[in-house]
């Protein structure tokens, strides 16, 4: 006789009234760097991002890697963008660190910072509608266009 045991993504309970299978994350598998709703609080809904990488660097949300055991959340306070901010490693065209942030408008690139929107988010009350713009791990390279300017190229892996 086999028994159904709790596992990743579901819980199983039984009592005198019967059995219950609760699926925590139903649906399809998420793509790398895909933004999804994670929680709703009294002040703002939150999103998380499926683990992925930029030049083999795992991005962080609020100082925590997106592949951490406790999934970091990013509050969404208005309609705007969930975006990557890549900080250039000194002396190379590649990023040393990558963060995932929220803003109502996308920041402009600079010689040391590159930005790429992962998703646009429309907030209505505590409800979010996510329009995904990227669904893959990425490679980026910075090309200097002048002593103070640069262009950031982004490629899907």
N, C-alpha and C positions, 0 to 999 in steps of 0.2 A: 504494500500500500504506500503510495506517495503522498507527501504533505506539501501544501503550498506554503512557502515561507516569505516573509517580508524581503524586499529587495530594493535596488536602486530604481527610483521612479514610481514605486507603488508600495502600498501597505495592505496587509491582509488581516482581517479580524474575524473571529467567530464567537458566537455566544449561543445561548439556548434558543434564540429566535432565528439563527441561520448564519450565513457567511456574508462578508462584505469585502470587496476588492476596490480600493481607492487608488486611482491612477493620478499621480502628482503632475506629470507633464505629458499629457496626451498629444498626439499629432506627429507630424513629421520631424525628422532630425533637422536641427538648425544648421545653417551654413556658417563658416568662419566669419567673425566680425558682424554677425547679424544682430541687430538691435531688437529687443523684445521687452514687453511690459513685465514687470516683476512684482511690484507692490503698489498699493494705494494707501497713502496716509491721509490724515485730516488736512494737511497743508498742501501736499503735492504728490502726484503719482510719480513712480520711479521706473527706470528702465535698467536693464543689464545688457551686456554684450557677450555673445557666444565667443569662447576663446578662439583666437587666431593670432597672427603675428604680422609685424612690419619689419622686413629685413631680419627676420628671426628674433626680433625683440617683441616680447609679450607686453602689450599696453597695460597701463594702470588706470584705475578709476579711484580717485581720492587717495592715492598712495598705495592701493592694493592691486596686485596683479589680477587680471580678469579670469585667470584660471585657478584662483585660490579656492580652497575648500569651502569657505564662506563667500558666496558670490557677491561682489561689490555692487551697490546700487547707485544710480545717478538720478537725483531729483530733477524733474522737469517742471519748471514754474510758469512756463508760457509756451506759445507756439515758437518753434525755432529749429535748431539743428543739433544733432549728436555728431560730434566730429573728432577726428584725430588731430593731435598736435605733436609733430615730430620736431625734436630739438637736435640740431646738427652736432655731431661729434667733432670737436676741434681738429682741423687739419684733414678732414675726410668729407666726402659728399654724402655720407650716410648718417642716419639718426643714432644718437646715443641713448635717448629715452623717447618713449611714446606715451602720451596720455590721451584719455578719452574724456571729453568735456561737453557741456551744454552751453549754447549761447543763442540769443534771438537772431543774431546775424553772424555770418561766418567771418572770422578775422582774416585780414590780408596776410599773405606770405611775406616773410622778410628774409634777409640773408641767412639768419640762423634758425628760423622757425618755418615749418611747412604745415599747412592745414588741409584736411580733406574731409568733406561731409560723408558720414556713414549713412545717415538717414535724416529726413526732414520729419518733424513731429508737429502735429496739429493738436493743441490742447483745448478741450471744451469742458469746462468744469473740472472734474477729476478723471475725465476720459481722455485717452490718447489714441490718435490715429497715426501709425508709423508708415512712412513711405521709404522703403529700403532703397538705398542708392548703391551700396557695395555689399557683396556676398562672397567674399574670398579673402584669404590672406594676401598681403601686398608686398611689393618691393617699391622703394622710392629712392630717388637719387636727386641731389641738388646740383644744379649747374649755375655757376656764377655768371651773371650778365654784365656786371660792373663791380667796382670795388665795394659798393654798398647794396647791390641788388642780386637777386638770384631767382631762378625758376625751378620749381619742384616738379619732377615727373613721377607719376604714380602708375604702377602696373599690377594687374592681378597675377597671382601665382597659380 
